[in-house]
Amino acid sequence: MPYRVAVKDITPLTETVFRLRTTRPDDYSFTPGQYSELAVDQPGFREEFRPFSFTSRPQDRELEFIFRVYRSHGGVTAQLAQVKPGTALLIENPTGSITYQGPGCFIAGGTGITPFLSIFRSHRGEPGFDQNLLLFANKTEQARFLTDELLGLFGDRAHLVVTHEPASRGESAFIDLEYLRPFAAAAERFYVCGPDEMVKEVSSALLTLEVEQRQIIVEQ
């Protein structure tokens, strides 16, 4: 039986990326890195559950999600982008296998960074957090979001990568085997999240660079 929550606010971060905040059920708990299936409690959408990662912390009074909108599909994300404060949403129990297992290198593509945001916000300031590295790739600089927060968390340990145009802030590159080579020996763990093809390619490159499978943490 899903929980019912209400929209508190929704804010665009880019043209296609939105931040959604909702109320939180009293008995609802999750672990940083997890996600939940969510649906809009409106005719035609109540059965259309989709996965959304928590970007809030477990102790926060509200739930927060950041997601990309695919308007051309006319689906759940397009509907979510139009909701108003007070709109009812349905949310399932949390699930997911990405959890913080200690300092490492976080590799994210686009909104693949969302499960990491709850981890960053929850564990910042803890001993060892300043050993973490971040590789955050987006197609364009305009597609990037929360840049200032990420630089505040990681400083020069944040590598902001742009793959499809020259970058004025960050690096123009692809996170491929050659790009990953200097990082392979710099971390004990590699947290990877993004489009399926990216996760496969990055994981394969890390294995080629003699990173062990047990060191690579992805959503199962």
C-alpha positions as CSV (number, residue, x, y, z in Angstrom):
1,M,0.0,0.0,0.0
2,P,1.7,3.2,-1.1
3,Y,2.0,6.3,1.1
4,R,0.3,9.5,0.1
5,V,2.3,12.7,0.3
6,A,1.6,16.3,-0.8
7,V,3.7,18.5,-3.0
8,K,5.3,21.4,-1.1
9,D,7.0,23.1,-4.0
10,I,8.6,22.4,-7.4
11,T,11.5,24.4,-8.8
12,P,13.3,24.3,-12.1
13,L,17.1,23.9,-11.9
14,T,17.6,23.9,-15.6
15,E,15.2,23.8,-18.6
16,T,14.7,20.1,-18.1
17,V,15.7,19.3,-14.5
18,F,13.4,20.0,-11.6
19,R,13.6,19.8,-7.8
20,L,10.5,18.5,-6.1
21,R,9.8,18.7,-2.3
22,T,7.0,16.9,-0.6
23,T,5.6,16.2,2.8
24,R,7.0,13.1,4.6
25,P,5.0,10.4,6.3
26,D,5.8,10.2,10.1
27,D,6.9,6.5,9.8
28,Y,8.8,6.8,6.5
29,S,12.6,6.2,6.5
30,F,15.3,5.6,3.9
31,T,19.0,5.2,3.5
32,P,21.1,7.7,1.5
33,G,21.5,6.4,-2.0
34,Q,18.1,4.7,-2.1
35,Y,15.1,5.5,-4.4
36,S,11.3,5.0,-4.4
37,E,8.7,4.4,-7.0
38,L,6.5,7.5,-7.2
39,A,3.2,8.3,-9.0
40,V,0.9,11.3,-9.4
41,D,-2.4,10.7,-7.6
42,Q,-4.5,11.8,-10.6
43,P,-6.6,10.0,-13.2
44,G,-4.5,8.2,-15.7
45,F,-1.4,8.4,-13.6
46,R,-2.1,6.6,-10.3
47,E,-0.7,3.3,-11.7
48,E,2.2,4.9,-13.5
49,F,5.0,4.5,-10.9
50,R,8.5,5.6,-11.8
51,P,11.8,5.5,-9.8
52,F,13.0,8.7,-8.2
53,S,16.1,8.9,-6.0
54,F,15.9,10.7,-2.6
55,T,18.1,13.8,-2.6
56,S,17.1,14.9,0.9
57,R,18.7,13.5,4.0
58,P,17.0,10.8,6.2
59,Q,16.6,13.3,9.0
60,D,15.0,16.1,6.9
61,R,11.3,16.9,7.6
62,E,10.5,16.9,3.9
63,L,11.3,14.5,1.1
64,E,13.2,15.9,-1.9
65,F,13.7,14.5,-5.4
66,I,15.5,15.9,-8.4
67,F,14.5,14.6,-11.8
68,R,14.7,15.2,-15.6
69,V,11.6,16.0,-17.5
70,Y,10.9,14.3,-20.9
71,R,8.1,16.5,-22.2
72,S,8.0,14.9,-25.6
73,H,6.9,11.6,-24.0
74,G,3.9,13.2,-22.3
75,G,4.5,10.8,-19.4
76,V,5.0,10.9,-15.6
77,T,7.9,13.4,-15.6
78,A,6.0,15.8,-17.8
79,Q,3.0,15.5,-15.5
80,L,5.2,16.0,-12.4
81,A,6.6,19.2,-13.9
82,Q,3.1,20.7,-13.9
83,V,2.0,19.8,-10.4
84,K,1.1,22.6,-7.9
85,P,1.6,22.8,-4.1
86,G,-0.9,20.5,-2.5
87,T,-1.0,18.0,-5.3
88,A,-1.2,14.4,-3.9
89,L,1.5,11.9,-4.9
90,L,1.8,8.2,-4.2
91,I,5.1,6.9,-2.9
92,E,6.2,3.3,-2.3
93,N,8.7,2.0,0.3
94,P,12.3,2.8,-0.4
95,T,14.6,0.4,-2.2
96,G,18.0,0.4,-4.0
97,S,21.5,-1.1,-3.5
98,I,23.7,2.1,-3.7
99,T,24.9,2.9,-0.2
100,Y,27.9,4.8,1.2
101,Q,30.6,2.3,2.0
102,G,33.4,4.7,2.6
103,P,35.5,7.2,0.7
104,G,35.8,6.7,-3.0
105,C,35.4,8.2,-6.5
106,F,31.8,9.1,-7.4
107,I,31.2,9.0,-11.2
108,A,27.8,10.4,-12.3
109,G,26.2,11.2,-15.7
110,G,23.4,13.8,-15.6
111,T,20.7,13.0,-13.2
112,G,22.6,9.9,-12.3
113,I,24.1,12.1,-9.6
114,T,20.8,12.2,-7.7
115,P,21.3,9.1,-5.4
116,F,24.8,10.5,-4.6
117,L,23.3,13.9,-3.4
118,S,21.7,12.3,-0.4
119,I,25.0,10.6,0.4
120,F,27.0,13.8,0.0
121,R,24.5,15.9,2.1
122,S,24.2,13.2,4.8
123,H,27.9,12.4,5.2
124,R,29.6,15.7,4.6
125,G,31.8,16.8,7.5
126,E,32.4,13.2,8.6
127,P,36.0,11.9,9.0
128,G,37.2,10.8,5.6
129,F,34.6,12.6,3.5
130,D,37.3,15.0,2.2
131,Q,38.9,12.0,0.5
132,N,36.0,11.6,-1.9
133,L,36.4,12.5,-5.5
134,L,33.6,13.5,-7.9
135,L,33.5,13.1,-11.7
136,F,30.2,14.7,-12.9
137,A,29.5,14.5,-16.7
138,N,26.8,16.4,-18.7
139,K,26.4,16.9,-22.4
140,T,26.4,20.7,-22.1
141,E,27.2,23.2,-19.4
142,Q,23.5,24.3,-19.6
143,A,22.5,20.8,-18.6
144,R,24.6,20.9,-15.4
145,F,22.9,21.7,-12.1
146,L,23.8,22.4,-8.4
147,T,27.3,23.3,-9.6
148,D,28.0,25.7,-6.7
149,E,26.8,23.1,-4.1
150,L,29.1,20.5,-5.6
151,L,32.1,22.7,-5.7
152,G,31.4,23.7,-2.1
153,L,31.4,20.0,-1.1
154,F,34.4,18.9,-3.1
155,G,36.4,21.9,-4.1
156,D,39.2,20.9,-6.5
157,R,38.2,17.3,-6.0
158,A,35.2,17.9,-8.2
159,H,35.8,17.3,-11.9
160,L,32.9,18.8,-13.9
161,V,33.0,17.2,-17.4
162,V,31.2,18.4,-20.5
163,T,31.0,15.9,-23.3
164,H,29.3,17.6,-26.3
165,E,30.7,21.1,-26.4
166,P,33.8,23.2,-25.2
167,A,33.6,24.0,-21.5
168,S,34.1,27.4,-20.0
169,R,33.8,26.0,-16.5
170,G,35.2,22.4,-16.2
171,E,36.6,20.0,-18.7
172,S,35.7,19.0,-22.2
173,A,36.1,15.2,-22.3
174,F,34.4,11.8,-22.2
175,I,34.7,9.6,-19.1
176,D,36.4,6.8,-21.0
177,L,39.3,4.5,-20.2
178,E,42.0,7.1,-20.8
179,Y,40.2,9.7,-18.8
180,L,39.7,7.3,-15.9
181,R,43.3,6.0,-16.0
182,P,44.8,8.5,-13.4
183,F,41.8,7.9,-11.1
184,A,42.0,4.1,-11.1
185,A,44.7,4.0,-8.4
186,A,43.3,7.1,-6.5
187,A,40.4,5.5,-4.8
188,E,39.4,2.2,-3.1
189,R,35.8,2.4,-4.3
190,F,34.0,3.6,-7.4
191,Y,30.4,4.6,-7.2
192,V,28.9,4.8,-10.7
193,C,25.4,6.0,-11.7
194,G,24.0,7.4,-14.9
195,P,22.5,6.1,-18.2
196,D,22.8,2.4,-18.6
197,E,25.3,2.5,-21.4
198,M,27.5,4.9,-19.5
199,V,27.5,2.7,-16.4
200,K,28.4,-0.3,-18.5
201,E,31.2,1.5,-20.3
202,V,32.7,3.1,-17.1
203,S,32.5,-0.2,-15.3
204,S,34.2,-2.0,-18.1
205,A,36.9,0.6,-18.3
206,L,37.6,0.4,-14.6
207,L,37.9,-3.4,-14.8
208,T,40.4,-3.0,-17.7
209,L,42.3,-0.7,-15.4
210,E,42.5,-3.5,-12.8
211,V,39.9,-2.2,-10.5
212,E,38.2,-5.2,-8.9
213,Q,34.5,-5.8,-9.4
214,R,33.9,-5.6,-5.6
215,Q,35.2,-2.1,-5.7
216,I,32.6,-0.9,-8.2
217,I,29.3,0.1,-6.6
218,V,26.3,0.4,-9.0
219,E,22.5,0.0,-8.8
220,Q,21.7,-3.7,-9.0
